Amino acid sequence: MSPTNGRAAVAIVGAAETTRLGVIPDVAEIELHADAVRNALSDCGLSVRDIDGIACTANPVALAHYLGITPTYLDGTSVGGCSFMLHVRHAAAALRSGLCQAVLVTHGQSGRSRVGVGGRGGDPSSLQGQFEAPYGPTGPPTLFPIGVLRYMKEFGLTHEQLASVAVVQRQWAARNPRAMMRDPITVDDVLSSRMIAYPIHLLECCLVTDGGGALVLTSAPRARDLPQPPVYILGTGESSETPMVSQMEDFTSSRAFRVSGAKAFAEAGITPADVDHLMIYDAFAHLPIYGLEDLGFVGRGEAGAFIEAGNTAPGGRLPLNTNGGGLSYTHTGMYGMFAIQESVRQLRGTAPAQVDGVEVSVAHGVGGMFAAAGTLVLSNREP
């Protein structure tokens, strides 16, 4: 493999989540950022004085000031839950270009307790506000399922196969002490749970939690002198399609997924057969189905049966969402940071539900309702 095409290698050297996850009613979002940053810096043995780059979906100027950082690189990209994949991509490019020496990618969100967070109302002048909201959808639970209905019609995906996504992810969560939901569930449990927006049941919807996480990136030579095993960035990709799910090119496939994934895999010089571990953003149960197909792990229409057969479950040939995912681990509203954290843990060999022999992990995220995508190919092998 020729991952970085001759460019200087970049590594994730620090990775940590907030001390608490789940329900944190006494902490505002900027403090969640600070807690995650403190933990990530402690993880890699650096201090804020060593950081000269910062990336977040919040205001990076305010956060840099709050943390006491004087940055030479700022990134405030905010395209939804995959933003952190894009932050890593941009930070790697900035480090290779010499724009900075060490970058913090950080996330904090009071998604459940809403401490200091404004209202949830959308912008009536936006495209969604003008052309989707008047027809009745009230947020992700009523927008995301639009595509899966077409997928079920075209490919014969059954309700049982869709429910199996949640069942398998709960199997992983049962092995993770930090997962919010750990009790085993069955397909019948999922299909008996309350209908939220057809065909999505309650247990096929992500959690709503508080929390955050942070990453520290630097050059490979510097990474060798730090305490944690480096996690190298082999390939990255990003793309977008449309801010309106109703305007997708194809309801059964995400163009943003396909473009972002292909870019990351080509840059890394790998194919799906080289991947040992996979994280696919799972705000709803059908997203891993789209991800498996659009990233090329299975053929069109095959992902539901693939998951139902246990291929992504503990002991399966393609371990997927091994922290329990957004369905059972945590989901603050923007989940991509937690997918990256689990990839890092698996590559370090420190995950609660550790998979044997992980050398290449892919973390793939969605932004909005299939609006954007970000993909990272990570490895514990130096390029």
C-alpha positions as CSV (number, residue, x, y, z in Angstrom):
1,M,0.0,0.0,0.0
2,S,1.2,3.5,-0.7
3,P,-1.1,5.5,1.6
4,T,0.2,9.1,1.5
5,N,1.6,9.2,-2.0
6,G,5.0,10.4,-0.8
7,R,3.6,13.2,1.4
8,A,4.7,13.6,5.0
9,A,2.8,11.3,7.3
10,V,0.4,12.7,10.0
11,A,-0.8,10.9,13.1
12,I,-3.4,11.1,15.7
13,V,-1.4,11.1,19.0
14,G,-4.1,12.1,21.5
15,A,-7.7,10.9,21.7
16,A,-10.2,11.0,24.5
17,E,-13.8,11.6,25.3
18,T,-15.4,13.7,28.0
19,T,-15.1,12.2,31.5
20,R,-18.9,11.7,31.5
21,L,-21.2,10.6,28.7
22,G,-24.9,10.4,28.6
23,V,-26.9,12.9,30.7
24,I,-24.8,15.8,31.9
25,P,-27.2,18.5,33.1
26,D,-24.7,20.6,34.9
27,V,-22.1,21.3,32.2
28,A,-22.4,23.8,29.3
29,E,-21.0,22.9,25.8
30,I,-17.8,25.0,26.0
31,E,-17.0,23.1,29.3
32,L,-17.6,19.8,27.5
33,H,-15.0,20.9,24.9
34,A,-12.6,21.8,27.7
35,D,-13.0,18.5,29.5
36,A,-12.4,16.5,26.3
37,V,-9.4,18.7,25.4
38,R,-7.9,18.2,28.9
39,N,-8.3,14.5,28.6
40,A,-6.9,14.3,25.1
41,L,-3.8,16.4,26.0
42,S,-3.2,14.2,29.0
43,D,-3.5,11.2,26.8
44,C,-0.6,12.4,24.6
45,G,1.5,14.2,27.1
46,L,1.1,17.7,25.6
47,S,-0.2,20.9,26.9
48,V,-2.2,23.8,25.4
49,R,1.2,25.6,24.9
50,D,2.1,22.9,22.3
51,I,-1.1,23.5,20.3
52,D,-1.2,26.0,17.4
53,G,-4.2,24.7,15.5
54,I,-7.8,24.2,16.4
55,A,-10.8,22.8,14.6
56,C,-14.4,22.5,15.9
57,T,-18.0,23.0,14.8
58,A,-18.4,25.7,17.4
59,N,-16.8,29.1,17.1
60,P,-13.0,28.3,16.9
61,V,-12.1,31.8,17.9
62,A,-14.1,31.7,21.1
63,L,-12.9,28.2,21.9
64,A,-9.2,29.1,21.3
65,H,-9.6,32.0,23.6
66,Y,-11.3,29.9,26.3
67,L,-8.6,27.3,26.1
68,G,-5.7,29.8,26.0
69,I,-4.5,28.8,22.6
70,T,-2.9,31.2,20.1
71,P,-3.6,29.5,16.8
72,T,-1.9,29.8,13.4
73,Y,-4.6,27.5,11.9
74,L,-8.4,27.7,12.5
75,D,-11.1,25.5,11.0
76,G,-14.8,26.1,11.8
77,T,-16.2,23.7,9.2
78,S,-19.7,22.7,10.2
79,V,-21.6,20.3,7.9
80,G,-23.3,18.1,10.5
81,G,-22.1,15.0,12.2
82,C,-19.3,14.1,9.8
83,S,-17.6,17.5,10.4
84,F,-14.9,15.9,12.5
85,M,-13.8,13.6,9.7
86,L,-13.4,16.8,7.6
87,H,-11.6,18.5,10.4
88,V,-9.1,15.6,10.5
89,R,-8.7,15.8,6.7
90,H,-8.1,19.6,6.8
91,A,-5.8,19.4,9.8
92,A,-3.6,16.7,8.1
93,A,-3.3,18.9,5.0
94,A,-2.4,21.9,7.2
95,L,0.3,19.9,9.1
96,R,1.8,18.6,5.9
97,S,1.9,22.2,4.5
98,G,3.6,23.5,7.6
99,L,0.8,25.8,8.6
100,C,0.9,24.5,12.1
101,Q,2.7,21.9,14.3
102,A,-0.1,20.4,16.4
103,V,-3.9,20.6,15.9
104,L,-6.8,20.0,18.3
105,V,-10.0,18.7,16.8
106,T,-12.6,19.0,19.5
107,H,-16.3,18.5,20.1
108,G,-18.7,19.2,22.9
109,Q,-22.5,19.1,22.7
110,S,-25.3,19.3,25.2
111,G,-27.6,17.4,22.9
112,R,-29.9,16.0,25.6
113,S,-29.8,18.5,28.5
114,R,-29.6,21.5,26.2
115,V,-27.5,23.5,28.7
116,G,-27.2,27.0,27.3
117,V,-28.4,25.9,23.8
118,G,-30.9,27.9,21.8
119,G,-34.2,26.6,20.3
120,R,-34.4,23.9,17.7
121,G,-36.4,25.8,15.1
122,G,-35.0,25.8,11.6
123,D,-34.4,28.7,9.3
124,P,-37.6,29.4,7.3
125,S,-35.7,31.1,4.5
126,S,-33.4,28.1,3.9
127,L,-34.0,25.6,1.1
128,Q,-35.4,23.1,3.7
129,G,-37.6,25.8,5.3
130,Q,-39.1,26.7,1.9
131,F,-39.4,23.4,0.1
132,E,-39.6,20.6,2.8
133,A,-40.8,22.0,6.1
134,P,-44.2,23.2,4.7
135,Y,-45.0,19.5,3.8
136,G,-44.8,18.4,7.4
137,P,-41.4,16.8,8.3
138,T,-40.3,17.9,11.8
139,G,-36.6,16.8,11.8
140,P,-34.3,13.8,11.2
141,P,-36.8,11.1,12.3
142,T,-39.3,12.2,9.6
143,L,-36.7,13.1,7.0
144,F,-34.1,10.3,7.1
145,P,-36.6,7.4,6.6
146,I,-37.7,8.9,3.2
147,G,-34.9,7.1,1.4
148,V,-35.1,3.8,3.2
149,L,-38.7,3.3,2.0
150,R,-37.6,3.5,-1.6
151,Y,-34.7,1.2,-0.7
152,M,-37.1,-1.4,0.8
153,K,-39.3,-1.3,-2.3
154,E,-36.4,-1.7,-4.8
155,F,-34.3,-4.2,-3.0
156,G,-36.7,-6.1,-0.7
157,L,-35.1,-5.1,2.6
158,T,-37.3,-6.6,5.3
159,H,-38.3,-5.0,8.6
160,E,-36.4,-7.9,10.3
161,Q,-33.2,-7.1,8.5
162,L,-33.5,-3.4,9.3
163,A,-34.1,-4.3,13.0
164,S,-31.1,-6.6,13.0
165,V,-28.8,-3.5,12.7
166,A,-30.0,-2.3,16.1
167,V,-29.7,-5.8,17.6
168,V,-26.1,-6.3,16.5
169,Q,-25.0,-2.9,17.7
170,R,-26.5,-3.7,21.1
171,Q,-24.4,-6.9,21.1
172,W,-21.3,-4.7,20.8
173,A,-22.6,-2.2,23.4
174,A,-23.1,-5.0,25.9
175,R,-19.3,-5.3,26.0
176,N,-18.7,-1.6,26.5
177,P,-19.1,-0.3,30.1
178,R,-19.5,3.3,28.8
179,A,-22.4,2.5,26.5
180,M,-25.6,4.1,27.5
181,M,-27.8,1.1,26.4
182,R,-26.3,-2.3,27.2
183,D,-29.2,-4.7,27.8
184,P,-29.6,-7.3,25.0
185,I,-32.5,-6.8,22.5
186,T,-34.1,-9.0,19.9
187,V,-35.5,-8.3,16.5
188,D,-39.0,-8.7,18.1
189,D,-38.1,-6.1,20.7
190,V,-37.1,-3.7,18.0
191,L,-40.3,-4.3,16.0
192,S,-42.4,-4.0,19.1
193,S,-41.0,-0.7,20.1
194,R,-42.9,2.5,19.4
195,M,-43.2,3.5,15.7
196,I,-41.5,6.9,15.3
197,A,-41.8,7.5,11.5
198,Y,-42.6,4.6,9.2
199,P,-40.7,2.3,8.9
200,I,-38.4,3.5,11.8
201,H,-39.2,2.2,15.3
202,L,-37.8,3.8,18.5
203,L,-35.0,1.2,18.8
204,E,-33.9,2.0,15.3
205,C,-33.3,5.7,16.2
206,C,-30.1,7.0,17.8
207,L,-29.8,8.0,21.4
208,V,-29.9,11.7,22.5
209,T,-27.1,12.4,24.9
210,D,-24.5,14.9,26.2
211,G,-20.8,14.6,25.8
212,G,-17.8,15.2,23.6
213,G,-14.4,14.2,22.5
214,A,-11.1,15.6,21.3
215,L,-8.2,14.5,19.1
216,V,-4.6,15.8,18.8
217,L,-2.8,15.5,15.5
218,T,0.8,16.1,14.7
219,S,3.6,14.9,12.3
220,A,4.8,11.3,12.3
221,P,8.4,12.2,13.5
222,R,7.0,14.1,16.5
223,A,4.5,11.3,17.2
224,R,7.3,8.8,17.7
225,D,8.4,10.7,20.8
226,L,4.9,10.8,22.5
227,P,3.6,8.2,24.9
228,Q,0.7,6.7,22.9
229,P,1.0,4.5,19.8
230,P,0.5,6.8,16.8
231,V,-2.6,6.2,14.6
232,Y,-1.6,7.3,11.1
233,I,-3.9,8.9,8.6
234,L,-3.6,7.0,5.4
235,G,-6.5,8.5,3.4
236,T,-9.3,11.0,3.7
237,G,-12.3,12.0,1.7
238,E,-15.2,14.4,1.8
239,S,-18.2,15.4,-0.3
240,S,-21.7,16.7,-0.3
241,E,-24.9,16.2,-2.3
242,T,-27.9,18.3,-1.3
243,P,-29.2,20.0,1.9
244,M,-32.6,18.5,1.1
245,V,-33.1,14.7,1.4
246,S,-36.0,15.0,-1.0
247,Q,-33.5,16.0,-3.7
248,M,-31.1,13.1,-3.5
249,E,-30.0,11.8,-6.9
250,D,-31.0,8.3,-5.8
251,F,-32.9,7.6,-2.6
252,T,-31.2,4.1,-2.3
253,S,-27.6,5.4,-2.4
254,S,-25.7,8.4,-1.1
255,R,-23.6,10.1,-3.8
256,A,-21.7,11.9,-1.0
257,F,-20.8,8.5,0.6
258,R,-19.6,7.1,-2.7
259,V,-17.4,10.1,-3.6
260,S,-15.9,10.5,-0.1
261,G,-15.3,6.8,0.4
262,A,-13.7,6.4,-3.0
263,K,-11.4,9.4,-2.5
264,A,-10.2,8.1,0.9
265,F,-9.6,4.5,-0.3
266,A,-7.7,5.7,-3.4
267,E,-5.5,8.0,-1.3
268,A,-4.8,5.2,1.1
269,G,-4.1,2.8,-1.7
270,I,-6.5,0.1,-0.2
271,T,-9.7,-1.7,-1.1
272,P,-12.5,-2.8,1.2
273,A,-10.7,-6.2,1.5
274,D,-7.9,-4.5,3.4
275,V,-10.1,-3.1,6.1
276,D,-10.1,-4.9,9.5
277,H,-12.6,-2.7,11.3
278,L,-15.3,-0.3,10.3
279,M,-17.2,2.6,11.9
280,I,-20.3,3.8,10.0
281,Y,-22.3,6.7,11.5
282,D,-25.6,5.2,12.6
283,A,-28.1,8.0,13.4
284,F,-30.7,5.5,12.2
285,A,-30.6,1.8,11.5
286,H,-30.5,2.1,7.7
287,L,-27.3,4.2,7.6
288,P,-24.9,1.3,8.0
289,I,-26.8,-0.4,5.2
290,Y,-26.1,2.5,2.9
291,G,-22.5,2.8,4.1
292,L,-21.6,-0.9,3.5
293,E,-22.9,-0.7,0.0
294,D,-21.7,2.8,-1.0
295,L,-18.2,2.2,0.4
296,G,-18.0,-1.1,-1.6
297,F,-18.0,-3.7,1.1
298,V,-21.0,-5.5,-0.3
299,G,-23.1,-5.2,-3.5
300,R,-26.2,-3.1,-4.0
301,G,-29.2,-4.6,-2.0
302,E,-27.0,-7.0,-0.1
303,A,-26.2,-5.1,3.2
304,G,-29.4,-6.0,5.1
305,A,-28.9,-9.8,4.6
306,F,-25.1,-9.3,5.3
307,I,-25.8,-7.8,8.7
308,E,-28.7,-10.2,9.5
309,A,-26.3,-13.1,8.9
310,G,-24.0,-11.9,11.7
311,N,-21.1,-10.7,9.5
312,T,-20.8,-7.4,11.4
313,A,-21.5,-8.8,14.9
314,P,-18.9,-9.9,17.5
315,G,-17.0,-12.8,15.9
316,G,-18.1,-11.7,12.4
317,R,-15.7,-11.1,9.5
318,L,-16.3,-7.4,9.4
319,P,-16.6,-5.8,12.9
320,L,-18.8,-2.8,12.6
321,N,-19.6,-0.1,15.1
322,T,-17.9,-1.9,17.9
323,N,-18.6,0.7,20.6
324,G,-22.3,0.2,20.1
325,G,-22.7,3.1,17.8
326,G,-25.2,6.0,17.9
327,L,-28.0,3.5,18.5
328,S,-26.6,2.2,21.8
329,Y,-23.3,3.9,22.8
330,T,-23.9,7.7,22.6
331,H,-25.2,10.3,20.2
332,T,-24.9,13.9,21.1
333,G,-26.4,15.2,17.9
334,M,-23.1,15.1,16.0
335,Y,-21.7,11.6,16.4
336,G,-18.7,11.5,14.0
337,M,-16.2,12.3,16.8
338,F,-17.2,9.1,18.7
339,A,-16.7,7.0,15.6
340,I,-13.2,8.3,15.2
341,Q,-12.5,7.7,18.9
342,E,-13.5,4.0,18.6
343,S,-11.3,3.6,15.5
344,V,-8.3,5.0,17.5
345,R,-9.0,2.7,20.4
346,Q,-9.2,-0.4,18.2
347,L,-6.0,0.5,16.4
348,R,-4.3,1.1,19.8
349,G,-5.7,-2.2,21.1
350,T,-7.5,-0.5,24.0
351,A,-11.1,-0.8,23.1
352,P,-13.6,-2.4,25.6
353,A,-14.8,-4.7,22.8
354,Q,-11.4,-5.2,21.2
355,V,-11.1,-6.9,17.9
356,D,-8.0,-9.0,17.3
357,G,-5.5,-7.9,14.7
358,V,-6.9,-4.5,13.7
359,E,-4.3,-2.7,11.5
360,V,-6.6,-0.7,9.2
361,S,-9.8,1.0,10.4
362,V,-12.2,3.1,8.5
363,A,-14.4,5.8,10.1
364,H,-17.2,7.1,7.9
365,G,-19.6,9.8,8.8
366,V,-22.8,11.5,7.5
367,G,-23.8,15.1,7.8
368,G,-27.4,16.2,7.8
369,M,-29.9,13.9,6.0
370,F,-27.3,12.4,3.6
371,A,-26.2,16.0,2.9
372,A,-22.5,15.5,3.4
373,A,-20.0,12.8,4.1
374,G,-16.5,12.3,5.5
375,T,-14.2,9.2,5.4
376,L,-11.0,8.5,7.2
377,V,-8.7,5.5,6.6
378,L,-6.6,5.0,9.7
379,S,-3.8,2.6,10.6
380,N,-1.3,1.7,13.3
381,R,1.3,0.9,10.6
382,E,3.4,3.9,9.7
383,P,3.2,4.7,5.9
